[in-house]
Amino acid sequence: MRAIDADAHIDETEQTWEYMDEADRRFKPISFELSEEEPIGPSDGRRHRMWLFGGNARLRRFRSDQATGTTRATRELLDVDARLRHMDELGIEAQALYPTTFLHAVTPRPEVELALCKTYNRWLADRTAGSGGRLRWVAQAPLLSMEEVGPELRFAKDHGACGVMKRGVECDDRAASDPYFFPLYEEAERLDLPICIHQGTGNPGISNAADSARVAVLNVLSAFSSLAGAHVPDIYPRLRFGFIEAGASWIPYLIKDLGMRGKAAQAPYDFKTGFLEHNRFYITCDTEDDIPLLVNDYGAEDYLMIGTDYSHQDLSAELRAHQAVMEMEETGELSAAAARKIASDNARRLYGL
């Protein structure tokens, strides 16, 4: 079996911004080092570099080869062949690539956001073109310029994108169910691109340190509830939704919470076991989650996925996560079919691979 990595990352580099249109060059981010007198970065005891986006400073994180199990060449796609060889070692057929810096909103200015989305998408399109379809990527949509979303998604779809990234709460604190985002959902459905809600923050005024860590995961949960509560999946019946890098232990609580609002009695399906299927909600789990409970009691066998969090070193990072899931078959915790679905098949369905 060849696994699908449902949540892998790249690190943006100076080359990311070289794909910017000439007219947008004034928005090109600047990288700079913290001086010895400046406080060190988030509480990890290391000094970090910074990106400056249109006057807005954002962390450019330090990466340890030893801690991440990766190298700069693979993290920044400087050597695509080396990354593919590493994927071979891990038994991974394909990765869905998410950003690092763009997990958090970096600017409130529409013209800056548009320029950054375009250069990021073109950089990834170029760097992954020679991967034989093994490096797929989740596009950045310029949500502050909704009229530009269609052209950008069409470019992304034509150049290897397998989804569209969205933060759970963004664009002036709008919930994921806000009709403001309906043009995005409509175009994504038309192009057969899933909406991928990755943990992160949509308020460019929040730093990438302590404040964002407190709300990044909660934003994913908020989107899960708001989309289901407003019946957005019913409005777009062919659109798939992914909830990425927030674990999965919260699924029982949120399904119960939504059901207690009177929707369980009205649903034409078993609310507990059919909820994920009805809404086409796919969720990345961590190996610490009670995966057998979710599979057996909440209909999650066809909707759980696993990712390595490749290149990062936070709570979700586990380069051998897929092997851990397959070992659950050997211990009798999961059936062979369920293990295969979580390690491979479900991510293929979400991303259309």
HELIX and SHEET records of a PDB file:
HELIX    1   1 GLU A   14  TYR A   19  5                                   6    
HELIX    2   2 GLU A   22  PHE A   27  5                                   6    
HELIX    3   3 ASP A   65  THR A   68  1                                   4    
HELIX    4   4 ARG A   72  ARG A   75  1                                   4    
HELIX    5   5 VAL A   80  LEU A   90  1                                  11    
HELIX    6   6 THR A  101  LEU A  103  5                                   3    
HELIX    7   7 PRO A  110  THR A  128  1                                  19    
HELIX    8   8 ALA A  129  SER A  131  5                                   3    
HELIX    9   9 MET A  146  GLU A  148  5                                   3    
HELIX   10  10 VAL A  149  ASP A  158  1                                  10    
HELIX   11  11 PRO A  179  PHE A  181  5                                   3    
HELIX   12  12 PHE A  182  LEU A  191  1                                  10    
HELIX   13  13 ALA A  210  GLY A  229  1                                  20    
HELIX   14  14 VAL A  232  ILE A  235  1                                   4    
HELIX   15  15 ILE A  251  LEU A  258  1                                   8    
HELIX   16  16 GLY A  259  LYS A  263  3                                   5    
HELIX   17  17 ALA A  264  GLN A  266  1                                   3    
HELIX   18  18 PHE A  271  ASN A  279  1                                   9    
HELIX   19  19 ILE A  291  ASP A  297  1                                   7    
HELIX   20  20 ALA A  321  GLU A  330  1                                  10    
HELIX   21  21 ALA A  336  ARG A  340  1                                   5    
HELIX   22  22 LYS A  341  ASP A  345  3                                   5    
HELIX   23  23 ASN A  346  TYR A  351  1                                   6    
SHEET    1   A 8 ALA A   3  HIS A   9  0                                        
SHEET    2   A 8 ILE A  92  TYR A  98  1                                        
SHEET    3   A 8 LEU A 135  GLN A 140  1                                        
SHEET    4   A 8 ALA A 161  LYS A 166  1                                        
SHEET    5   A 8 ILE A 195  HIS A 198  1                                        
SHEET    6   A 8 PHE A 241  ILE A 244  1                                        
SHEET    7   A 8 PHE A 281  CYS A 285  1                                        
SHEET    8   A 8 LEU A 304  ILE A 306  1                                        
SHEET    1   B 3 ILE A  30  GLU A  33  0                                        
SHEET    2   B 3 ARG A  49  PHE A  53 -1                                        
SHEET    3   B 3 ASN A  56  ARG A  60 -1                                        
SHEET    1   C 2 VAL A 169  GLU A 170  0                                        
SHEET    2   C 2 ARG A 174  ALA A 175 -1                                        
END                                                                             
